[in-house]
Amino acid sequence: MSAPLRHRDEGRSLGVFADRIEVSCPRCGQAGVVRADWRDRQWHALFVCAHCALEARSERCDWFGEVCVHGRRPCGYCGHQWLRIDRLRPASAQARHVHECSSMHLDESLPVQCPICTRSSEVKIDAVRRRGRDGLDPHFGLPLRLVETTRAGLLWVYNAQHLDELRRYIAADQRERRGVANRSMISRLPTWMKLARHRPLMLKSLDRLAALSSPPKRA
């Protein structure tokens, strides 16, 4: 009788796997890789598409993902009503230069109708990145390449190392978690991924993603 497979959560965060992320180019749709390193308490990331030469750099605050646009001002006519804008702009094949943590003024205004006097005034808008979306690269908001929609939920990984860690956890008969804060990648997995009844589904999906994964090139 073979020994049960065991997995121990060592507390590694998702960021451990974020130095090499397989993505699809938003302009031409071809496979590419975001390369990043953590230094000076921040990520320094670069993406260059080998097919269409689209480029993204973290020092320029490039962002291709969804953007939250917001702004407010008093009505320019009656003056007694705040006019507000809060909306999403979809992902784009052209980079927006949006800072990581702070709002960025877009030098753009949108008309908003006052609900009191019904007249429209121009409201200046700012933008912030919409982060934390499943299936997106965290550095530039590029679509991940290693993604599969299952009947239980969306499965995605950054690279082969991320996939291997997830596979070892899913396949394990015994899962250990000792002295690990609730910030590890494993502890933050959605509940459906942790259920035993989804193990065959997950392992088959991970096998398909492994077949798509590109091994890192040796220097």
VOVODO-166504 format. One line per field, with one value per residue (C-alpha): residue in one letter; x, y, z. Coordinates in steps of 0.2 Angstrom, whole numbers, plus 5000, padded with zeros to 4 digits. Last residue first. Layout:
REM VOVODO-166504
code = c(A:...) .
X = c(X:...) .
Y = c(Y:...) .
Z = c(Z:...) .
***
This chain:
REM VOVODO-166504
code = c(A:R:K:P:P:S:S:L:A:A:L:R:D:L:S:K:L:M:L:P:R:H:R:A:L:K:M:W:T:P:L:R:S:I:M:S:R:N:A:V:G:R:R:E:R:Q:D:A:A:I:Y:R:R:L:E:D:L:H:Q:A:N:Y:V:W:L:L:G:A:R:T:T:E:V:L:R:L:P:L:G:F:H:P:D:L:G:D:R:G:R:R:R:V:A:D:I:K:V:E:S:S:R:T:C:I:P:C:Q:V:P:L:S:E:D:L:H:M:S:S:C:E:H:V:H:R:A:Q:A:S:A:P:R:L:R:D:I:R:L:W:Q:H:G:C:Y:G:C:P:R:R:G:H:V:C:V:E:G:F:W:D:C:R:E:S:R:A:E:L:A:C:H:A:C:V:F:L:A:H:W:Q:R:D:R:W:D:A:R:V:V:G:A:Q:G:C:R:P:C:S:V:E:I:R:D:A:F:V:G:L:S:R:G:E:D:R:H:R:L:P:A:S:M) .
X = c(5103:5090:5073:5059:5047:5032:5015:5002:5004:5004:4987:4979:4987:4980:4963:4964:4970:4956:4942:4949:4951:4933:4925:4939:4935:4949:4947:4929:4934:4944:4962:4968:4976:4986:4994:4999:4993:4983:4999:5007:5012:5007:4996:4996:4986:4985:4978:4988:4983:4976:4991:5004:4995:4994:5013:5016:5005:5014:5031:5024:5019:5006:4991:4972:4957:4940:4925:4917:4911:4929:4936:4954:4968:4987:4988:4985:4977:4987:4983:5001:5009:4995:4993:4975:4964:4955:4954:4964:4966:4955:4968:4964:4958:4954:4940:4935:4916:4908:4891:4874:4857:4843:4841:4840:4846:4861:4867:4885:4896:4914:4931:4948:4966:4967:4971:4979:4973:4986:4991:5000:5000:4990:4999:4986:4993:4984:4976:4963:4954:4937:4933:4923:4912:4910:4906:4897:4888:4886:4871:4868:4878:4862:4872:4889:4883:4895:4910:4914:4926:4929:4935:4940:4951:4951:4967:4981:4992:5009:5015:5030:5042:5032:5036:5025:5030:5021:5034:5021:5028:5041:5029:5040:5034:5044:5042:5051:5041:5043:5051:5068:5069:5056:5060:5048:5047:5030:5030:5022:5010:5002:4985:4991:4987:4983:4998:4994:5002:5014:5020:5038:5043:5025:5027:5033:5019:5006:5012:5023:5017:5026:5009:5013:5007:5006:5002:4997:5010:5008:5000) .
Y = c(5160:5146:5149:5146:5131:5137:5131:5124:5106:5111:5120:5103:5094:5107:5105:5086:5088:5101:5090:5075:5085:5093:5081:5083:5101:5114:5121:5125:5135:5148:5148:5160:5148:5140:5157:5161:5176:5168:5166:5149:5141:5124:5120:5102:5094:5075:5066:5078:5079:5097:5103:5096:5102:5120:5120:5113:5126:5140:5133:5131:5149:5162:5150:5150:5140:5149:5140:5124:5119:5124:5139:5137:5149:5148:5163:5177:5192:5208:5219:5226:5220:5209:5198:5194:5178:5183:5201:5208:5226:5239:5252:5270:5284:5303:5313:5331:5334:5344:5351:5346:5354:5344:5357:5345:5328:5337:5329:5324:5328:5320:5329:5323:5328:5310:5314:5299:5291:5283:5265:5259:5274:5274:5277:5268:5256:5252:5235:5240:5233:5240:5257:5256:5269:5281:5299:5311:5328:5335:5345:5363:5373:5377:5380:5372:5358:5354:5342:5324:5312:5293:5281:5264:5256:5238:5231:5237:5247:5255:5264:5271:5263:5247:5245:5238:5235:5229:5223:5214:5196:5195:5205:5215:5215:5222:5223:5231:5227:5237:5237:5243:5226:5213:5207:5205:5196:5197:5183:5181:5171:5179:5189:5203:5218:5212:5200:5184:5181:5169:5177:5176:5185:5183:5166:5172:5185:5172:5170:5156:5150:5133:5124:5106:5093:5075:5060:5045:5031:5017:5000) .
Z = c(4899:4900:4894:4906:4901:4891:4899:4887:4891:4910:4907:4901:4916:4928:4921:4923:4941:4945:4939:4948:4964:4963:4975:4988:4990:4991:4974:4978:4994:4984:4987:5000:5012:4998:4992:5010:5019:5033:5043:5044:5060:5054:5039:5034:5020:5019:5004:4992:4974:4976:4985:4974:4959:4966:4969:4952:4943:4952:4946:4928:4927:4933:4936:4932:4936:4934:4943:4947:4929:4924:4914:4910:4911:4908:4896:4908:4902:4904:4919:4919:4935:4943:4927:4925:4926:4942:4945:4960:4954:4946:4943:4947:4937:4939:4931:4929:4929:4915:4920:4913:4917:4925:4939:4953:4946:4939:4922:4921:4906:4906:4909:4904:4910:4916:4934:4942:4958:4969:4972:4956:4945:4929:4912:4901:4889:4872:4869:4882:4897:4900:4908:4924:4931:4946:4941:4953:4953:4970:4971:4978:4965:4955:4938:4939:4950:4963:4958:4958:4949:4946:4933:4939:4926:4918:4913:4901:4914:4911:4927:4916:4928:4927:4909:4895:4877:4861:4849:4838:4838:4852:4864:4877:4895:4909:4928:4943:4958:4974:4991:4984:4974:4968:4951:4936:4919:4910:4897:4880:4870:4854:4855:4843:4854:4871:4871:4880:4897:4905:4922:4928:4944:4951:4959:4976:4975:4977:4995:5002:5019:5019:5017:5019:5006:5009:4997:5007:5007:4995:5000) .
***
